[in-house]
Amino acid sequence: MGGANVKVAILGASGRMGQALLGALRQSADLELSGALVRPDNAQIGQDAGSGLGWCSGVEYSAELPKVLSLADVAIDVTLPVVTADIIGACRLSRCPLVVGTSGLSDEHHAALADAANSIAVLPAANFIIAMTLMMGMVREATAKLGPDWQVDILETHHQHKIDRPSGTALALSDVIARERGKTSAEMVECVESPGERKDVGSIVIQSVRSGEVAGEHAVTFRGGSETLEVVHRAGSRAAFARGALAAAAWLAAQNPGLYRMEQVLADRRR
């Protein structure tokens, strides 16, 4: 790209995560906003996308997906699963790399993303925070070293507005644990309403709490005999998610078609 700033389209720009991305993008020296997608019934269509942040971005909110993608080097999707299929299709048509941070995606969505990776670069992630990527690795190592006799509990806490439960990050953590034990999350996960509940000794228990404006907290607890190991991550605000998503977008814009992971972004940052 000849040293020019990477142009980023934010899909779902008026939502909580979209606003956090706009705020982080405003501070970036290497990225610039090229498009801001909102729902067709959004009253802000035609207004400057930075208006709520006291920023003149020069980009208007729009409900026209092809138009929003037309100038983008990469798109970040933080919308809802109901529009994910349309977004995947539009990105394929425009040959626009796609970072996906939408929660609650189905197996069909993930299959569509894998298929899209044959023609564009795609990076889906349950959580873009760099430290959470490290936590995933720690949980993987702990699971492998401690063995199957240790019980595992995941406690995730998010703001009261979050619809999906368990969170995508909690499910991603359970996937890491289940794979290390040679199983799937579907075989092992048991969702409970209160701490201490467990029907199957060998299950991965997930408890979800929705309270106040908590940006995101995840604690994985391993219990074996008289020992307890906890791996915990707390996000103080959505800014941490936004910074990680922008780092992923900047990295993905330079990649060939393929399906990528946050671990690869982190590996390149360490070089």
Beta strands, then each sheet from edge to edge (+ up, - down):
strand 1: 6-11
strand 2: 31-37
strand 3: 61-62
strand 4: 74-77
strand 5: 98-100
strand 6: 121-124
strand 7: 151-158
strand 8: 189-192
strand 9: 204-210
strand 10: 216-224
strand 11: 227-235
strand 12: 258-259
sheet 1: 3+ 2+ 1+ 4+ 5+ 6+ 12+
sheet 2: 8+ 9+ 7+ 10- 11+
end
